Amino acid sequence: MKKKIVFIFFIQLSLFIVVIAKAFKIQVVDRDRLIKYSHKQFLRTKKEYPKRGNILDRNGNPLAINIQTYNIVALPKETENLKKSLAQAYKISPSFKLKKKYKESKKRNKYTRLSKKVSLTNDKLEKLKKIKGIFLEPHIKRVYPNKELLSQTLGFVGQDNDGLAGVEYQFNKQLRGQAIIRQYYRDAKGRPIKFKTVEFEDKASDIHLSIDKNIQAVAEKYLKEAVLHHEATRGGVAVMDAYTGEIWAIANYPTFNPNHFSKSKPLNRKLSFVTDSIEPGSTFKTLTIASALENNIVRPETSYFCENGKLRVQDHIITEAESKKDLEWLSVSDILKYSSNIGTAKIAFDLNYKRLKSTLKKFRIGQKTGIEFPGEAKGIVVKDKNVSPLKLSNVSFGQGIATTGIQMLASYAAIANGGYYVRPTLLKVKNDDQINKDKILSSKTSEELTKMLVSVVDSGTGSNTKVPHFVIAGKTSTAQKVSENGGYKGYVSGFIGFPVNVKNRFVVSVYIDDPQENGYYGNLTSGPAFQKLTKYILYRKKEFSNVVSKRKILKKSKNKIDSIRSKLASISRSKIKKNFLSLDKLSARAQAEKLDVKVKFIGHGVVKKEVKTSKNSYTLYLEPPKYE
């Protein structure tokens, strides 16, 4: 009888060994099945990803790293004196409530976690290992050493070290690698006697971002200053290499600390620059004019009558952003310089929506740019083949259409780099083969647009963005903000631009959402932040080579264009002896300055008659021009 019992015991033991062997064979093929199956064989099974890859900036500076911590756990069945073991553990690492944990462990009489993610010195580690009934579970803790810096882009991880947002989520598979399975299993009497680890060879990878930590820090500093100074709701900023598409900096403010993300507001964790759509306002006028140039509808010197600031379209009156401006005849270049809504609308009427929509498609407006970030928005574009004149006029100057910050940043990069659309990327570009680009504008158009944008800064609406020794091209915007109840309430003001006379052009975009104090125009709110950030980047990169010679060349080109404009705008007849006929007010004033004479205006429109009242003064009689 005894022999029979021994024989049955050995048969059962052999079967158990076979089952365990099969289990280990299964784990290589199907880890999830192993974990599910192992619950029947082991007291406790845990799946972890402790070797998560680091996230580094373009220069190798750490943005997200790991530190070794431990979960301290008690197994009451492993010790005869639980209270004594807990007291010894508490003395070494007083990170748990002794009485509470004693009652809990005694009541449950099984695995009890005492402390979670505790940092231990080697000395404490060795002492804890010697206490009966106390076990240590190694746990890698994700740490963001720069706290709030780049937090919305980086995102954060959950309890199991899985990425939950941002880059941590986007590249979770590469960062986390394969699992480590930790197991407590039973002996023949059902006692938990051993801790076992099953490791797999697939290791995690580091991610090298395109971000420059120093530029990021300065960008966030100046953005925060602007938001607080203007008592705004929020703000956004980004810097992009115009040739590679690399994002050097990107952020929104307010922000949060990813080391304690649960204490922050969900809105502050969003990278709204990528995930939210807003009406772009006047920065969009550049794209309308780009479309008109590409379709040979206009040239930079083509003139439009801007109706003295009011234009009726259907049942609505379109006005200028600055209602005090008395704009009359303006060239296309001046329409952009003075940010004329009426002038832009008239360009769009000549262009039509079909052509404009085709150009916007090339700029990826209404589409995701493809930047490596979860939750990127597409924006909103009217899908109809045609739209009403009122809708077309609104779209032309950035109303009734929604774009993301990253879409507009990439669009201006195409102007800056000679006409190539380059996909924005958060990853460091190691070679030219990685650059995804597409020719969408002719070199001529991009050059003409650049010169127009330079005039915006030099003598137009972007005066606060000038950087000493450098030529800056860019565009302001002061977009009305769509309210939750419909209609408009408040503003989103911004500036997008780039330095021209440098070796490697980069684009900087700043916007301030709902400014309440110290002005609300883009030049006042975003202009200073743009200027400080751009100046920092230029000086840091020592972009001083050929600055003077390039500026001279640009001035010569500008003088030639001004000469052409003067000839066309005057519409003068050959051998005419009069000085001001057919000029609008702006051109007449400029002519008076050249001739060093004084002028007095009577009426509105263009000069139809001039009377010399003295040696150095004229009276100019103006009449509205005929506009078909």
URDA-V72629 format. One line per field, one symbol per residue. psi: psi as a letter, one per 30 degrees, with the letter a starting at -180 (. if undefined). burial: b if it has 16 or more other ideal C-beta (glycine too) atoms within 10 Angstrom, else e. Layout:
psi = ???
burial = ???
This chain:
psi = eeeeeeeeeeeeeeeeeeeeeeefeeeeejeeeeeeefffflekkkklifhkllklafggkkeklkkklkkklkjeffkfieeeeeeeeeeeiigljeeeeeeeeeeehakkkelkhkkkleeeeeeeffkkfklkjkkkkkkjfgcfkgeeeebllaeggkkflbeeeeheeeefallkkkkkllafggkjfkkkkjllfjllklkjlfkjeeeeeeeeeeeeeeeeeghleallklkkkfefgkjfkkllklaljffhffflkeeffkiffefkklkfbfffeeeeeeeeeeghellefkkkkggggkkkjbgljkllejffkikckkleefeeeghkeeeeeeeeeeeleeeeeeeeeeggkglkfgkikkgklfakkkflellleeeeeeeegglgkklleeeeeeefeeeegggkkkkkkfkkjflfffkjlkjfkleeeeeeeeeefefeeegbfhfggkkkfkkkklklkikkkklfglakjaljkakkalkehlejklkkkkkkjhkflhlfleeeefeeeeeeeeeeeeeeghifkgeeeeeeeeeeeeeeeeeeeeeeefhklkgkflffkgkleeeeeeeeeefhlkkkkjalblkfkkkjfaegkkkkkkkklkj.
burial = eeeeeeeeeeeeeeeeeeeeeebeebbeeebeebbebbeeebbbbbebbbbbbbbbbbeeeebbbbeebbbbbbbbbbbeebeebbebbbebbeebeeeebbeebeeeeebbebbbbbebeeeeeebbeebebbbebebbbbebebebbbbbbbbbbeeebebebbbbbbbbeebbbebbbbbbbeeeeeebeeeeebeeeeebeebbbbbbbbbbebbbbbbbebbebbebbbbbbbbbbbbbbbbbbbbbbebbbbbebeebeeebbbbbbbbbbbbbbbbbbbbbbbbbbbbebbebbbbbbbbbbebebeeeebebbeeeeebbbbbbbbbbbbbbbbbbbbbbbebebebbbebbebbbbbeebebbbbebbbbebeeeeebeeebbbbbbbbbbbbbbbbbbbbbbbbbbbbbbbbbbbbbbbeeeeebebeebbeeebbebbbbbbbbbbbebbbebbebeebbbbbbbbbbbbbeeeeeeebbbbbbbbbbbbbeebbbbbbbbbbbeeeebbbbbbbbbbbbbbbbbbbeeeebeeebeeeeeebeeeeeebeeebbeebbebeeeeeebbbbbbbbbbeebbeeeebebeeeeebbbeebeeeeeeebebebeebeee
